[in-house]
Amino acid sequence: MRYRTSVLSAAIGLGTTVALGLGAVPATASDAGTADSHAPVAATSHTDAGSTQGYTGESDRQNQEFFKFIVKEALKQQGEKPGFQQVTVKYDASGAPSFRSQIANSAAVWNSAVQNVQLAEGSGATFDYREGNDSRGSYAYTDGHGSGYVFLDYAQNQQYDSNRVVAHETGHVLGLPDNYSGPCSELMSGGGPGPSCTNDQPNATERSQVEQLWANGVAEVMFEKAALLR
């Protein structure tokens, strides 16, 4: 399978349900078949009212909405301080114990790659990681009302390099879209280059895009907030 991606820019707060990920449009974890024998299914299911994207196919608009959700929640956690230079997005990895090392690696990869946003595990998390079996693969999901997570599928993480899958999905959290036709050197090409691709590092263009997104995206959210207060 290939991973799916998201883009940024849709309007916020409209109650849209969004999911982004690595595989096809995800179903509930329970729809995906039997669980891996070495680990329990920790993912919770969601209704068809929500949409999903994954490692192998996603919607740009939905990815945009997910990104805006993350920005809003991160600013809320920081008290929406004006004039800040960096935003910290907190996550909870307790729901994906089989992937703790890959999640830590993903955070380290992105934290060393960009400056405007940093990832940190801790209380008051904006999103969490979950694991289980899903025929649609790995994906990121939010209901737009304070609940967001990245789901990691066992089978997909065995077929593809797991560090790359997790770093790719985390790229959606940071606002990047999928580009399945891209080369292995492009992290957001997801599963496009095939299972032999093990690159888990964003290239220079992807790093620059995240820096711009977290400058422009934050500015847009703050502008919207100021407009509502007028």
C-alpha positions as CSV (number, residue, x, y, z in Angstrom):
1,M,0.0,0.0,0.0
2,R,1.0,3.6,-0.3
3,Y,0.6,6.2,2.4
4,R,-1.8,9.0,2.1
5,T,-1.3,12.7,2.9
6,S,-2.9,15.9,3.7
7,V,-2.7,19.5,2.7
8,L,-3.3,22.7,4.6
9,S,-5.7,25.6,4.4
10,A,-9.4,24.8,4.9
11,A,-11.5,26.8,7.3
12,I,-11.7,25.6,10.9
13,G,-14.4,24.9,13.5
14,L,-17.1,23.7,11.1
15,G,-17.5,20.4,12.9
16,T,-15.9,18.4,10.1
17,T,-14.6,15.0,10.8
18,V,-11.2,14.4,9.2
19,A,-8.8,11.5,9.1
20,L,-5.4,11.2,7.3
21,G,-3.1,8.3,7.0
22,L,-1.1,5.8,5.2
23,G,-3.5,3.4,3.6
24,A,-6.8,3.4,2.0
25,V,-9.7,5.1,3.7
26,P,-9.7,3.5,7.1
27,A,-12.5,1.5,8.5
28,T,-12.9,0.9,12.2
29,A,-10.1,-1.1,13.7
30,S,-12.5,-4.0,14.3
31,D,-13.4,-4.1,10.6
32,A,-9.8,-5.0,9.6
33,G,-9.7,-8.6,10.5
34,T,-7.8,-10.6,13.2
35,A,-5.4,-8.9,15.5
36,D,-1.6,-9.5,15.4
37,S,-0.8,-12.3,17.8
38,H,2.0,-10.3,19.5
39,A,0.1,-7.2,20.4
40,P,-3.5,-6.2,21.4
41,V,-5.6,-3.9,19.3
42,A,-5.5,-0.5,21.1
43,A,-7.3,1.6,18.5
44,T,-10.9,2.8,19.0
45,S,-13.3,2.7,16.2
46,H,-15.1,5.7,14.7
47,T,-18.2,6.0,12.6
48,D,-18.5,6.5,8.9
49,A,-19.4,10.1,9.5
50,G,-15.6,10.7,9.6
51,S,-13.3,10.6,6.7
52,T,-9.8,9.1,6.6
53,Q,-6.6,9.2,4.6
54,G,-3.5,7.1,4.9
55,Y,-0.1,5.9,3.8
56,T,-1.5,5.0,0.4
57,G,-4.1,7.7,-0.4
58,E,-5.6,10.8,1.2
59,S,-7.6,13.9,0.6
60,D,-5.9,17.3,0.4
61,R,-8.9,19.2,1.9
62,Q,-9.1,16.8,4.8
63,N,-5.4,17.0,5.4
64,Q,-5.7,20.8,5.5
65,E,-8.4,20.6,8.1
66,F,-6.5,18.2,10.2
67,F,-3.5,20.6,10.2
68,K,-5.6,23.6,11.2
69,F,-7.1,21.5,14.0
70,I,-3.5,20.7,15.3
71,V,-2.5,24.4,15.1
72,K,-5.6,25.5,17.0
73,E,-5.1,22.9,19.8
74,A,-1.4,23.6,20.1
75,L,-2.0,27.4,20.4
76,K,-4.7,26.7,23.0
77,Q,-2.2,24.6,25.0
78,Q,0.3,27.5,24.8
79,G,-2.2,30.1,25.9
80,E,-2.2,31.7,22.5
81,K,0.8,33.8,23.4
82,P,1.5,36.6,20.9
83,G,4.9,37.0,19.5
84,F,6.0,33.5,20.1
85,Q,8.9,32.1,18.0
86,Q,8.1,28.4,18.3
87,V,5.1,26.2,18.9
88,T,5.3,22.9,20.8
89,V,2.8,20.2,19.8
90,K,2.4,17.6,22.5
91,Y,1.5,13.9,21.8
92,D,0.7,10.8,23.8
93,A,2.3,7.6,22.7
94,S,0.9,5.3,25.4
95,G,-1.8,3.9,23.0
96,A,0.9,2.5,20.7
97,P,3.4,0.7,22.9
98,S,4.6,-1.5,20.1
99,F,5.8,1.6,18.2
100,R,7.4,3.6,21.0
101,S,10.8,3.6,19.4
102,Q,9.5,4.6,16.0
103,I,7.4,7.4,17.5
104,A,10.4,8.7,19.4
105,N,12.5,8.5,16.2
106,S,9.8,10.4,14.3
107,A,9.8,13.2,16.9
108,A,13.6,13.4,16.8
109,V,13.6,13.5,13.0
110,W,11.2,16.3,12.8
111,N,12.6,18.3,15.7
112,S,16.0,18.3,14.1
113,A,14.6,19.2,10.7
114,V,12.5,22.2,11.6
115,Q,12.5,25.2,14.0
116,N,9.0,26.8,14.0
117,V,7.3,23.7,15.5
118,Q,8.6,21.0,17.9
119,L,7.1,17.7,19.0
120,A,7.1,16.6,22.6
121,E,5.6,13.7,24.5
122,G,3.7,14.9,27.6
123,S,0.5,15.8,29.4
124,G,-2.1,18.0,27.7
125,A,-1.4,16.2,24.4
126,T,-2.9,17.6,21.2
127,F,-3.0,14.2,19.6
128,D,-2.1,10.6,20.4
129,Y,-0.8,7.5,18.6
130,R,-2.8,4.2,18.5
131,E,-2.1,0.8,17.1
132,G,-4.1,-2.1,15.8
133,N,-5.2,-3.9,12.7
134,D,-7.1,-2.0,9.9
135,S,-7.5,-3.1,6.3
136,R,-7.2,0.6,5.3
137,G,-3.7,0.8,6.8
138,S,-2.2,3.6,8.9
139,Y,-3.8,7.1,9.0
140,A,-4.3,10.3,11.0
141,Y,-7.8,11.2,12.2
142,T,-9.6,14.1,13.9
143,D,-13.2,15.0,14.6
144,G,-12.5,18.7,14.7
145,H,-13.6,19.0,18.3
146,G,-10.5,18.2,20.3
147,S,-9.9,14.6,19.4
148,G,-7.1,13.7,17.0
149,Y,-4.9,10.7,16.6
150,V,-2.5,8.8,14.4
151,F,-3.4,5.1,13.9
152,L,-0.6,2.7,13.1
153,D,-1.5,-0.6,11.4
154,Y,0.5,-3.7,12.3
155,A,0.5,-5.3,8.8
156,Q,1.5,-2.1,7.0
157,N,4.3,-1.4,9.4
158,Q,5.6,-4.9,8.7
159,Q,5.3,-4.5,4.9
160,Y,6.9,-1.0,4.9
161,D,9.8,0.4,6.9
162,S,8.1,1.4,10.2
163,N,10.2,4.4,10.9
164,R,9.3,5.8,7.5
165,V,5.6,5.1,8.0
166,V,5.5,6.8,11.4
167,A,7.5,9.8,10.2
168,H,5.3,10.1,7.2
169,E,2.1,10.1,9.2
170,T,3.6,12.6,11.6
171,G,4.3,14.8,8.5
172,H,0.5,15.0,8.1
173,V,0.2,16.3,11.6
174,L,2.6,19.0,10.7
175,G,0.6,19.9,7.6
176,L,2.3,18.1,4.7
177,P,0.3,16.5,1.8
178,D,1.0,13.2,0.1
179,N,2.9,13.0,-3.1
180,Y,2.9,9.3,-4.0
181,S,4.7,9.9,-7.3
182,G,7.7,11.3,-5.6
183,P,11.0,9.6,-5.1
184,C,12.2,7.7,-2.0
185,S,14.1,10.8,-0.9
186,E,10.8,12.5,-0.4
187,L,9.2,11.4,2.9
188,M,5.7,12.3,1.9
189,S,5.8,10.0,-1.2
190,G,4.8,7.4,1.4
191,G,4.5,3.9,0.0
192,G,4.8,5.1,-3.6
193,P,8.4,4.1,-4.1
194,G,7.6,0.6,-2.7
195,P,8.6,-1.4,0.4
196,S,12.3,-1.2,-0.3
197,C,12.3,2.5,0.5
198,T,13.5,3.1,4.1
199,N,14.1,6.8,4.1
200,D,12.6,8.4,7.2
201,Q,13.9,11.9,6.7
202,P,12.1,14.9,5.1
203,N,14.0,16.5,2.2
204,A,14.9,20.2,2.0
205,T,11.6,21.1,0.3
206,E,9.5,19.4,2.9
207,R,11.4,21.0,5.7
208,S,10.9,24.4,4.1
209,Q,7.2,23.7,3.7
210,V,6.7,22.8,7.3
211,E,8.5,26.0,8.4
212,Q,6.2,28.1,6.2
213,L,3.1,26.3,7.3
214,W,3.8,26.9,10.9
215,A,4.5,30.5,10.3
216,N,1.5,31.2,8.0
217,G,-0.8,28.7,9.6
218,V,-0.3,30.1,13.1
219,A,-0.7,33.6,11.8
220,E,-3.9,32.7,10.1
221,V,-5.4,31.1,13.2
222,M,-4.4,34.2,15.3
223,F,-5.9,36.5,12.7
224,E,-9.2,34.6,12.8
225,K,-9.2,34.7,16.6
226,A,-8.6,38.5,16.5
227,A,-11.4,38.9,14.0
228,L,-13.9,37.1,16.2
229,L,-13.0,39.4,19.1
230,R,-13.8,42.5,17.2
